[in-house]
Amino acid sequence: MTKKGAILRELVSISEDDFFIVLNHTNAKFDFPLHFHPEIELNLVLNSSGKRIVGDSIMEYVDCDLVLIGSNTPHVWSGLKENQEAHVITIQFHEDLFSTKTLSRKLAIPIRELLERSKRGVLFSKETIETLKLKIIQLSDSQDFGSLLDFLSILYDLSIAKNTKMLSSHSYIDYYSFPESRRVEKANNFIKENLRTKIQLKEVADLVNMSESAFSHFFKKSTRSSFSDYITDLRLGLAAKLLFESEESIKEICYESGFNNISNFNRTFKRKLGLTPSDFRDQRKLITKH
């Protein structure tokens, strides 16, 4: 493994010749640290409860848990010690398993959209788990062409599953998709480059040759977020990264992520992410301590 701040990069065992690999862990010990890797991963956790980190999401989970995690999104499960019969099945596959052209074809569009959403971590419902659990378990029984068809079938079923939930905030992994618009792209690049400083609506509107009111309306229509909320979300995403990956003080992180008031930072962070920055960091340390 290689380090990225406090997060480890896992060197997974899948080879270039593999379409996918299945790791079947019975009596799982949950002794793996917070990590990331380029490969996409589907995790099915059975007979266990505890806490799970995906991106900047820290949540409790109970039996059963099924999550699809995108390329390079940090993640870890921490099961309670009394879970003596915990069973974890992990399926890993390359992010370039499908070509862009393949994913653009009509039948593959649901899979393309699922893989895009996986960057934030996709949590599946109990109904979906009950439907697919046996197929996922049986996938580790063979590695023939039939298993590839079964894997593709599972992936498609996940792509059309209902009642899914996105785990990580879009700002944490920079998950904003825009229509083809040079103005939005130009504004977005300016915001990211100046995220640590005060950003005025007027200066961004001037940058794209629009009035403030016209740009505000245009920006919200394009991003489905107000200008101020968009900036706040990006700053919180940066703050969450720094809380995960650095040992900087919370006060330092407050100012480095573009907030100019520590009390406002604490209040906004808790309102959006459910924990204060201090509790967020403590939870992460507790879960990843081994």
HELIX and SHEET records of a PDB file:
HELIX    1   1 THR A  100  LEU A  103  1                                   4    
HELIX    2   2 LYS A  106  ALA A  108  5                                   3    
HELIX    3   3 ILE A  109  ARG A  117  1                                   9    
HELIX    4   4 SER A  118  ARG A  120  5                                   3    
HELIX    5   5 LYS A  126  GLN A  138  1                                  13    
HELIX    6   6 LEU A  139  ASP A  141  5                                   3    
HELIX    7   7 PHE A  145  SER A  159  1                                  15    
HELIX    8   8 ARG A  182  GLU A  193  1                                  12    
HELIX    9   9 LEU A  201  LEU A  207  1                                   7    
HELIX   10  10 GLU A  212  THR A  223  1                                  12    
HELIX   11  11 PHE A  227  GLU A  245  1                                  19    
HELIX   12  12 ILE A  250  GLU A  256  1                                   7    
HELIX   13  13 ILE A  262  LEU A  273  1                                  12    
HELIX   14  14 PRO A  277  THR A  288  1                                  12    
SHEET    1   A 3 THR A   2  LYS A   4  0                                        
SHEET    2   A 3 ILE A   7  ARG A   9 -1                                        
SHEET    3   A 3 HIS A  35  PHE A  36  1                                        
SHEET    1   B 6 ILE A  21  THR A  26  0                                        
SHEET    2   B 6 HIS A  87  PHE A  93 -1                                        
SHEET    3   B 6 ILE A  40  LEU A  46 -1                                        
SHEET    4   B 6 ASP A  65  ILE A  69 -1                                        
SHEET    5   B 6 VAL A 122  LEU A 123 -1                                        
SHEET    6   B 6 LYS A 165  MET A 166 -1                                        
SHEET    1   C 3 SER A  57  TYR A  61  0                                        
SHEET    2   C 3 GLY A  50  VAL A  54 -1                                        
SHEET    3   C 3 HIS A  75  GLY A  79 -1                                        
END                                                                             
